[in-house]
Amino acid sequence: MDVRVSVDAGPRSILRDVVVEGADAGKPLVARAIALTPGAPIDPRALGLTRRQLYDSGAYRGVEIELQPVADAASPSTEAAAAGTQLVDARIRLLERPRYSFRYGFAFTDDVVAPDVRDQGFGFAADFERRNLFGLGANAGVSARLRRDQQVGRLFLGANRFFGAPLRSTVFLERSRQEINTEGAFPIVATVTDLAAEQSYSIRRRVELRYGYALGRNRTYIEGGDFDLSVRIARLTTSGLVDRRSDPFDPASGWFASSNVELSRPSIGSDLSFLKGFLQFFHYLPAGRGLVLASGARLGLARTFEDEELIPSERFFAGGASSVRGYREEDLGPRSSLGDARGGGALLVFNEELRFPIYRWLRGVGFVDVGNVYPTVDEIALGDLQVGLGAGVRLDTPVGLFRVDLGVPGNPRSFDPEWRVYFGLGHAF
C-alpha cells in the first residue's frame, strides 16, 4: 500500500515582546543573555541560547521561558498582521540564587606517631559568599581552613563573563601558613602571600581550560634551625580538565583527567626559575551488583634552571589519607638531615579500590595504594615504591559521604607505624 502524509501548517509565530519576571530586564547581565528579537519569527535555537546564557551567568537557579499567544490580534507590526501569523510574547521567569551562602565543616584526626603515643587534633573550614554582586553576576567571598599544621585564608572576586565573553574570571588574595612534616624534630614552616588572577573557559560543560598569573612572597624556614629564605615568586599557570564521571562526588562510571603546568622565571617578576607539571587520571568501571573498580594515577614533575634548588614549598609530597594510605601525611620520599621528609622534584602515585555495597547506605572498600616521592625526575624508579594495603567503610548519608579507612604499610620502613586510621568526607579519589 501507499502512504500519503498531508501536513497543514499552523500560523507562523512572530515575537511581539519579551517580558522578564524576577529580574530587571534592563540590566546588562540579563539584556546580554537574551537572544530573542521582537518582530522576528520564533527561533528554537535562540530560545535555547537565551536559557543557557542566563544559567551560565551564575545568578539564577531557575530559568523558564513560556510563549504566550497574544489574544488581541491588532498590532502596529505590519509583519505580524499579515495572514497566517500569530503574535506571541516570550515570558521569561527567573529564580535568583540565594544571595548569601555560608558553609562550614569540622575534622578530627587521631594518628599513631610512636608506640603508645597518639597525635589528636581538630580542623575547621568555612566560607562565606555573596552572589550576584551589584546585579552584575559577580561573586565575592572569604574562606578559611584551620588545622594544627595549616592555616589558610582567602579573599576572592569572580564573574562568569568577561566583557560579554564566556570567560569566568577570578581574582584571589591568599595568605597561608603550613608546617611541612610536623611530626619531625624540626618542622619546615612555609608562609605564602599570593595575589593571583585566573580565567577559565568551559567547552560543552565537560572540558575546562584555565590560565592565570600569580605574584607572591614566600618565606620558608626551619623552626629551631638556621634556615630562613624569603623570595618573590611569580608564575604563569595553565591547566585543563575533562570530567566524564557519572557523579563528581560518588562516581559509579566514567573517568576524569587533568593537567597543570607552572612556569616561574625572572622575566615575569620572579626570584626563582622552575617548571612544574602535575597530571592525574581517575577511571571508574562498574562491575555489576553495585561493584565499582576505581583506579587512579598521579604524576608530578619539576625542574629548576641554572642548578637552583627547588624550595620546600614548591616540592611534591605524598603519603596519607588521599594518596598512599598506611603512612603518615606527606611522609614519603627522601629524608632531610633531621630525619624529616623533605619532599622532592618528582611524584608517582597509583591507587586501586574495589567499592562494594554492604547494606543500604553502608558500603565497603578494599584498596591498594603505591607511590613515592623522588629527589629529581631522573631518579624515578618503579622498584622503589611504597605499598599501602587496607580496607574501609563508606556511610552514604543525606549530608554527604563519610569515609573511614584503615591502612597498613605493605613494605614499612623502620620508622613507619604498624597501621593508621583515616577519616574524611567523600572518596579518597
KOLMIRO-191815 format. One line per field, with one value per residue (C-alpha): residue in three letters; x, y, z. Coordinates in Angstrom, 2 decimals. Example, Ala and Ser with C-alpha at 12.3 -4.5 7.8 and 13.67 -1.06 7.14 Angstrom:
// KOLMIRO-191815
residuo <- c(Ala  Ser) .
px <- c(12.30  13.67) .
py <- c(-4.50  -1.06) .
pz <- c(7.80  7.14) .
This chain:
// KOLMIRO-191815
residuo <- c(Met  Asp  Val  Arg  Val  Ser  Val  Asp  Ala  Gly  Pro  Arg  Ser  Ile  Leu  Arg  Asp  Val  Val  Val  Glu  Gly  Ala  Asp  Ala  Gly  Lys  Pro  Leu  Val  Ala  Arg  Ala  Ile  Ala  Leu  Thr  Pro  Gly  Ala  Pro  Ile  Asp  Pro  Arg  Ala  Leu  Gly  Leu  Thr  Arg  Arg  Gln  Leu  Tyr  Asp  Ser  Gly  Ala  Tyr  Arg  Gly  Val  Glu  Ile  Glu  Leu  Gln  Pro  Val  Ala  Asp  Ala  Ala  Ser  Pro  Ser  Thr  Glu  Ala  Ala  Ala  Ala  Gly  Thr  Gln  Leu  Val  Asp  Ala  Arg  Ile  Arg  Leu  Leu  Glu  Arg  Pro  Arg  Tyr  Ser  Phe  Arg  Tyr  Gly  Phe  Ala  Phe  Thr  Asp  Asp  Val  Val  Ala  Pro  Asp  Val  Arg  Asp  Gln  Gly  Phe  Gly  Phe  Ala  Ala  Asp  Phe  Glu  Arg  Arg  Asn  Leu  Phe  Gly  Leu  Gly  Ala  Asn  Ala  Gly  Val  Ser  Ala  Arg  Leu  Arg  Arg  Asp  Gln  Gln  Val  Gly  Arg  Leu  Phe  Leu  Gly  Ala  Asn  Arg  Phe  Phe  Gly  Ala  Pro  Leu  Arg  Ser  Thr  Val  Phe  Leu  Glu  Arg  Ser  Arg  Gln  Glu  Ile  Asn  Thr  Glu  Gly  Ala  Phe  Pro  Ile  Val  Ala  Thr  Val  Thr  Asp  Leu  Ala  Ala  Glu  Gln  Ser  Tyr  Ser  Ile  Arg  Arg  Arg  Val  Glu  Leu  Arg  Tyr  Gly  Tyr  Ala  Leu  Gly  Arg  Asn  Arg  Thr  Tyr  Ile  Glu  Gly  Gly  Asp  Phe  Asp  Leu  Ser  Val  Arg  Ile  Ala  Arg  Leu  Thr  Thr  Ser  Gly  Leu  Val  Asp  Arg  Arg  Ser  Asp  Pro  Phe  Asp  Pro  Ala  Ser  Gly  Trp  Phe  Ala  Ser  Ser  Asn  Val  Glu  Leu  Ser  Arg  Pro  Ser  Ile  Gly  Ser  Asp  Leu  Ser  Phe  Leu  Lys  Gly  Phe  Leu  Gln  Phe  Phe  His  Tyr  Leu  Pro  Ala  Gly  Arg  Gly  Leu  Val  Leu  Ala  Ser  Gly  Ala  Arg  Leu  Gly  Leu  Ala  Arg  Thr  Phe  Glu  Asp  Glu  Glu  Leu  Ile  Pro  Ser  Glu  Arg  Phe  Phe  Ala  Gly  Gly  Ala  Ser  Ser  Val  Arg  Gly  Tyr  Arg  Glu  Glu  Asp  Leu  Gly  Pro  Arg  Ser  Ser  Leu  Gly  Asp  Ala  Arg  Gly  Gly  Gly  Ala  Leu  Leu  Val  Phe  Asn  Glu  Glu  Leu  Arg  Phe  Pro  Ile  Tyr  Arg  Trp  Leu  Arg  Gly  Val  Gly  Phe  Val  Asp  Val  Gly  Asn  Val  Tyr  Pro  Thr  Val  Asp  Glu  Ile  Ala  Leu  Gly  Asp  Leu  Gln  Val  Gly  Leu  Gly  Ala  Gly  Val  Arg  Leu  Asp  Thr  Pro  Val  Gly  Leu  Phe  Arg  Val  Asp  Leu  Gly  Val  Pro  Gly  Asn  Pro  Arg  Ser  Phe  Asp  Pro  Glu  Trp  Arg  Val  Tyr  Phe  Gly  Leu  Gly  His  Ala  Phe) .
px <- c(0.00  0.99  1.15  0.40  1.29  -0.56  0.70  -1.37  0.97  -0.19  0.19  3.71  4.73  6.07  7.63  5.87  7.58  9.87  8.68  11.10  9.88  12.19  14.85  15.32  15.31  17.31  20.35  23.30  23.53  20.01  19.89  23.10  21.79  18.51  18.98  15.33  14.44  10.94  9.28  11.17  9.86  10.41  13.71  14.09  17.86  17.51  15.28  17.89  20.71  18.82  18.14  21.74  23.25  21.01  22.02  25.69  25.60  25.61  22.99  19.90  19.00  15.74  15.02  11.62  10.62  6.94  5.48  2.04  -0.22  -1.46  -5.25  -5.64  -4.67  -4.46  -0.84  1.17  3.55  2.94  4.67  2.64  -0.61  0.00  -2.14  -1.04  0.86  0.35  1.77  3.33  5.04  8.05  7.65  10.95  10.67  13.93  14.57  17.64  20.14  20.34  22.50  24.37  25.94  27.71  29.24  31.37  32.80  34.85  37.51  39.11  42.44  43.78  47.23  49.67  53.03  55.03  54.47  51.78  51.76  48.85  48.50  44.95  43.67  40.70  40.28  37.76  36.84  34.33  33.48  31.10  29.99  27.94  26.41  25.23  27.11  25.67  23.33  26.24  26.53  29.79  30.59  32.74  33.66  36.09  37.18  39.39  40.86  42.30  44.12  47.14  49.67  48.00  46.11  44.77  42.73  41.45  39.52  38.13  36.12  34.81  32.45  31.15  31.59  34.40  33.12  30.40  32.72  32.03  35.22  34.98  37.43  38.57  40.99  42.38  44.26  45.52  47.63  48.75  51.00  51.91  54.13  55.60  56.24  55.02  55.99  59.71  62.04  62.35  59.34  59.68  57.35  56.20  54.26  52.91  51.10  49.71  47.78  46.51  44.24  42.73  40.37  38.63  36.64  34.26  33.72  30.47  30.39  32.78  36.07  37.55  40.67  42.34  45.21  46.47  49.24  50.23  52.67  53.54  56.04  57.22  59.09  60.37  62.24  63.06  61.85  64.85  67.23  69.30  67.48  65.37  64.63  62.30  61.73  59.33  57.65  55.78  54.28  52.29  49.84  47.77  45.60  42.90  40.46  37.99  35.27  33.19  32.25  28.65  28.75  31.68  31.10  30.27  31.18  30.00  31.33  33.31  36.70  38.40  41.69  43.51  46.87  48.57  51.77  53.51  56.41  58.39  61.13  62.82  61.40  57.90  58.94  60.22  63.35  63.27  63.24  61.35  58.94  56.35  53.79  51.15  48.99  46.23  43.79  40.94  38.79  35.65  34.48  31.12  31.43  27.79  25.77  26.89  30.61  32.87  36.56  38.21  41.72  43.90  47.30  49.17  52.47  54.31  57.47  59.55  62.87  64.85  67.07  70.73  71.27  68.92  67.38  63.61  62.45  60.41  57.06  57.32  58.28  55.96  54.86  52.89  51.56  48.40  44.63  44.31  47.46  49.23  47.34  49.17  51.78  51.91  50.72  53.28  55.94  57.17  60.35  63.84  64.72  66.47  69.44  66.92  65.09  62.04  60.51  61.99  59.83  61.18  61.06  59.04  55.99  54.39  51.19  48.87  45.60  43.24  39.94  37.14  33.93  31.03  27.62  27.04  23.58  21.54  23.60  26.65  29.36  32.79  36.13  39.29  42.33  45.96  47.99  51.54  53.69  56.72  58.46  61.88  64.57  64.67  62.90  65.94  65.70  62.16  62.26  59.26  61.09  61.24  57.51  55.96  52.87  49.80  47.05  43.77  40.01  37.35  33.66  31.59  28.49  26.25  24.24  21.93  24.64  27.47  29.67  31.68  34.86  36.78  39.90  42.40  45.75  48.75  52.22  52.99  56.76  57.24  60.36  61.93  60.09  56.64  53.68  52.08  48.74  46.85  43.17  41.87  38.58  37.25  34.40  33.97  36.12  39.91  39.94) .
py <- c(0.00  3.63  6.09  9.73  12.30  15.60  18.47  21.55  24.32  26.30  30.04  31.39  32.62  36.15  37.50  40.66  41.32  39.81  40.03  39.26  38.32  38.04  40.47  43.84  43.26  46.44  45.24  44.29  40.83  39.97  42.03  40.47  36.96  37.39  36.32  36.90  39.66  41.24  41.32  38.22  34.64  32.43  30.56  27.47  27.90  31.45  30.13  27.54  30.06  32.51  29.83  28.63  32.12  33.03  29.84  30.38  33.84  32.05  34.41  32.22  28.71  28.62  29.82  29.23  30.57  30.39  31.50  33.03  33.84  37.41  37.50  40.84  40.35  44.09  45.16  48.00  45.43  45.05  41.64  40.30  41.47  39.52  36.47  33.15  34.60  34.52  37.11  35.68  37.09  35.38  35.39  34.65  33.74  33.91  32.45  34.07  32.07  32.87  35.95  34.78  31.40  30.17  26.71  25.16  21.81  20.13  17.43  15.26  13.46  10.68  9.47  6.98  8.80  6.45  3.36  4.23  7.84  9.38  12.78  14.11  17.36  19.23  21.10  23.70  25.04  27.71  30.01  32.93  34.05  36.95  36.12  38.40  41.37  44.73  42.75  42.05  38.30  38.74  36.74  37.76  35.88  34.83  31.36  29.86  26.47  25.96  22.96  22.39  22.23  24.54  27.84  29.34  32.48  33.64  36.55  36.26  38.18  36.44  36.83  34.29  36.59  38.91  41.90  39.66  36.75  33.37  33.52  33.02  35.46  35.32  37.33  35.74  37.15  34.34  34.04  30.66  29.13  25.46  23.22  20.54  17.18  18.31  15.02  15.68  17.19  20.50  21.11  23.23  26.25  27.93  31.19  32.34  35.52  35.35  37.66  35.73  36.28  33.41  32.86  29.65  28.60  25.65  23.58  21.61  21.56  18.59  20.27  23.28  25.26  27.67  30.13  32.72  34.70  34.85  37.01  36.35  36.34  33.01  32.64  29.18  28.48  25.66  26.10  25.80  25.82  28.35  28.07  31.11  32.01  34.71  35.03  36.62  34.08  34.93  32.20  31.64  28.77  26.81  23.77  21.71  19.07  16.64  15.30  12.39  10.92  9.88  11.82  14.02  13.21  9.49  8.22  4.77  5.04  7.31  8.99  12.24  13.69  16.93  18.53  21.61  23.41  26.25  28.35  30.74  32.90  36.25  37.66  37.55  39.03  36.01  35.49  31.77  29.72  26.44  24.45  22.17  19.83  17.65  15.04  12.88  10.36  8.51  5.76  4.14  0.80  -0.68  -4.43  -5.35  -5.80  -2.42  -3.16  -0.37  -0.75  2.66  3.33  6.40  7.59  10.79  12.09  15.22  16.54  19.61  21.01  24.16  26.23  27.15  24.47  26.14  24.09  23.71  25.39  23.20  24.88  24.03  20.39  17.40  15.45  12.20  9.78  9.80  9.76  10.83  9.40  6.36  5.14  3.30  6.06  9.41  12.52  13.79  11.44  9.57  10.22  11.44  12.46  15.58  15.60  15.93  12.78  14.56  14.09  16.84  16.41  16.15  17.13  14.12  12.21  8.95  7.54  4.71  3.79  0.87  0.44  -2.13  -0.48  -2.75  -2.43  -3.90  -2.83  0.13  3.24  1.27  0.37  -1.19  -0.59  -2.63  -0.74  -0.99  2.23  2.51  5.59  7.59  10.95  11.28  13.97  14.59  13.43  11.36  9.31  7.95  4.18  1.85  -0.61  1.95  2.36  2.20  -0.01  0.59  -2.00  -1.76  -1.56  0.91  1.76  4.49  5.95  7.47  9.98  12.81  15.35  13.61  10.54  9.82  7.79  5.66  3.78  1.51  1.40  -0.86  -0.33  -3.22  -2.64  -0.48  1.47  1.28  4.37  3.70  2.90  -0.54  0.90  4.14  5.16  7.94  9.85  12.08  13.31  11.79  9.19  9.22  9.84) .
pz <- c(0.00  -0.38  2.50  1.86  4.54  4.47  6.66  7.39  8.56  11.57  11.94  11.93  15.42  15.46  18.65  19.78  23.12  25.78  29.39  32.22  35.71  38.69  37.44  35.77  32.01  31.50  33.45  31.21  32.82  31.62  28.42  27.02  27.66  25.76  22.13  21.12  18.63  18.75  15.33  14.13  13.83  16.87  16.56  18.82  18.76  20.11  22.90  23.88  23.69  25.91  28.51  28.53  28.78  31.71  33.54  32.71  34.27  37.64  39.07  38.57  39.66  37.67  34.11  32.46  29.03  28.03  24.70  25.18  22.18  22.13  22.49  20.68  17.04  16.45  16.32  14.83  13.39  9.66  9.55  12.48  10.92  7.74  7.02  8.58  11.51  15.26  17.65  20.81  23.88  25.42  29.19  30.99  34.67  36.63  40.06  41.59  43.59  47.32  47.57  50.65  51.23  54.36  54.64  57.35  58.36  61.06  61.02  63.70  63.31  65.52  64.43  65.94  65.84  68.07  70.20  72.75  71.53  69.60  67.98  68.07  66.62  65.21  61.95  60.79  57.37  56.38  53.51  53.07  49.61  48.26  44.87  42.06  43.45  42.27  39.98  37.61  38.20  40.13  43.27  46.22  49.34  52.01  53.07  55.75  56.61  60.07  61.46  63.61  60.77  58.26  58.27  55.04  54.45  51.07  49.58  46.07  43.48  40.37  37.43  34.93  31.94  30.85  28.83  27.44  26.58  28.29  30.37  34.10  35.69  39.30  41.42  44.62  47.59  49.79  52.91  54.22  56.83  56.68  58.74  56.50  58.17  61.59  63.19  62.68  65.23  63.34  61.09  57.99  58.02  54.81  54.80  51.45  50.41  46.87  44.56  41.57  38.57  36.61  33.72  32.68  29.64  29.55  26.42  26.36  30.17  30.22  29.31  31.08  30.22  32.63  32.59  35.02  36.64  40.31  42.23  45.84  48.65  50.04  53.30  54.24  57.45  59.86  63.41  65.68  62.71  60.83  57.50  56.62  52.99  51.68  47.93  45.46  43.21  40.04  37.92  34.79  35.11  32.65  33.20  31.61  32.77  31.27  33.56  32.29  35.66  36.27  39.56  40.65  44.34  44.13  40.64  39.55  35.98  33.68  34.02  34.99  33.74  34.48  33.88  35.29  34.25  36.14  34.90  37.09  35.58  36.36  33.12  34.65  38.01  39.97  42.03  41.14  37.97  37.82  35.70  37.29  35.86  37.51  35.75  37.18  35.75  37.50  35.98  37.38  35.99  37.04  37.61  38.30  41.51  42.79  42.45  41.20  40.35  40.86  39.54  39.87  38.68  39.54  38.20  39.31  37.65  38.44  37.37  38.07  35.85  36.34  39.05  41.51  44.30  44.44  47.65  50.08  49.42  45.70  46.17  45.90  48.98  49.26  51.84  53.90  53.56  49.91  48.33  49.86  52.91  55.68  56.01  57.77  55.98  53.43  54.84  51.76  49.84  50.68  54.23  55.45  57.80  60.64  59.62  58.20  54.78  52.63  49.51  46.02  42.40  41.26  42.50  41.40  42.95  41.86  43.59  43.19  45.04  44.92  46.17  47.07  48.77  52.24  53.35  52.15  52.96  54.18  51.67  51.88  50.17  49.75  48.46  47.37  47.12  45.80  45.37  46.36  46.10  44.41  44.70  40.94  37.80  36.78  39.98  39.43  39.94  39.79  42.03  44.84  45.51  48.97  49.22  51.38  51.92  53.73  53.83  54.84  55.01  53.41  55.04  52.37  54.42  53.27  54.15  52.32  52.07  55.23  54.88  57.39  56.19  57.94  56.16  56.76  55.20  52.86  52.95  56.06  56.77  60.22  61.48  59.96  62.27  62.08  60.95  60.60  60.58  58.33  58.49  55.75  53.56  50.11  48.44  48.61  44.85) .
